[in-house]
Amino acid sequence: MRGVSIGAWGAPPEVGERPEPGRVAGRALVRVSRTSVNPLDLAIGAGRFYGPLPDLPYTPGAEAVGEVLASEAHAPGTRVWCLPVVGAMAEVVSVPEEWMVPVPEGVPDDLAVGLGIAGMAGWMSVLDRAALVPGETAVVLGAGGVVGQVAIQAARSAGAASVVAVSRAAAGRERALALGADVVVDGGVEDLAGAIAEACPDGADVVIDPVWGPPAIAAIRALRRRGRLVQVGNAAAPTAEVPAGALRGGLLDLRGFSLLIEDPERVRAAYSEIAAAALAGEVTMDVEVVPLDALPEAWARQSRGTGGRKTVVAVG
């Protein structure tokens, strides 16, 4: 079958012939229509993922949308979103049975795969980990990115009284306003903490953080008593110097989010929720579709930033 291979940590992916996976107990086979390029894929490919690494050479691709070929849980032909973690950048992928969920009719494949890893990072960080309730104020860092865009929409859907979007890019700030943010903040200003505080003078209840580093510390200073920051990614920096006094004095919560650590049952339910929201027009995202042969270029572009568009790979 046609697929992608990585032969060494940090090496660029190559498109060619790959062995087709066989059926294994507890795992289904899915014919891939769409996969995507995520920061998770790049982290695994570089050998710096925090979880177990696959044996080399391997086929990357953490998620896919496609039709079931063989499964104990779903009839052949069922269109599903699945989370194999590796292997999805190929015509057929093997995936654990519990990490599949049917895609509702009316959600196109391109959007269906975008609603997965990136979409649920924004959705579940707001609704599950932050547990935002109506009337609260949310600050969304990295609001120009796909995760941030979905987090804005999730906060709006959950009844936030105010959503403050922080983005370094002017286009990201414009997009955030179009998606429902009440106030936008330039993430590149020198006094970011002051700018965020000015945008929410009564303080924030929730910070959704896909960036970490100095922007996260600036946002922490805007949290009111018992506020919580949900850490979703580290696009800005892998570490941050958290001020102990602010953490203790505000009784603040720092909460991590990783889709791979969530309970599969909850992930399946959350995917159904965000897909329903997309059908209702409550969640949208910009998608760029590239063919499988263009995957190496798309992989390199992901490392530089995608300008707020989700990179989707057409396989079948």
C-alpha angles and dihedrals in degrees: 000000000000114000149133127270135195114195103181136022109272094012118130117257119257128208118223144100118331131182112263113241119247128224115276127184111266093019131092130212118232128188103225121232098166136009129171143219114245135173084248090063091051092048092053092044091053091050092240101107114132092228133059116308124224123245115265131283097038141158112246126214124113099198141023144178116215148113124296114248097179130358143149092219106036134044118247110270094033110140109230144172110224140185111213092154089217133026102045096113092082140073093262128027134190113222136175110261093235093056096066131089130177116254112233117246110261097038107107119226093247092058094036093064092043090056089060121072097357096035096048092045087064096037101044095039088061101037102032112024098030091033088205113199128202114282097029126123119238130196115202116199120199087027093164092065126083094254091050092047092054091045089057091052092045092051090049090049091049092056103256112180091217135008118200114196122201120198135154092212122076090217089054091053091049091050091049091055091049090052094053109276112150096206133015127207127199104241091203098064118117095237099045093158090056093046093052092046090051090051092054105027093174091052133253129272097200137027119193106202124192092157112048120185121079095343090059092050090050090052093047088063089060095055116110123220113310091009120154135217119204112207110212105159146345106236091144101040140342093229138038134190103234113203108237094207094055091047095050098034093052096040085232127181123219109198128185126215128200122161090210092061096048121101109270091228091056091046091054091049092047091051090053089050096051092043089053089049089051091051088051091052093247095117125042135161139182112249130195114199120205130178121251091253089061093054096106091057092045090050091054091046091053089059090056096043132270100233094245096306124120113237110224123183119214108217104160 
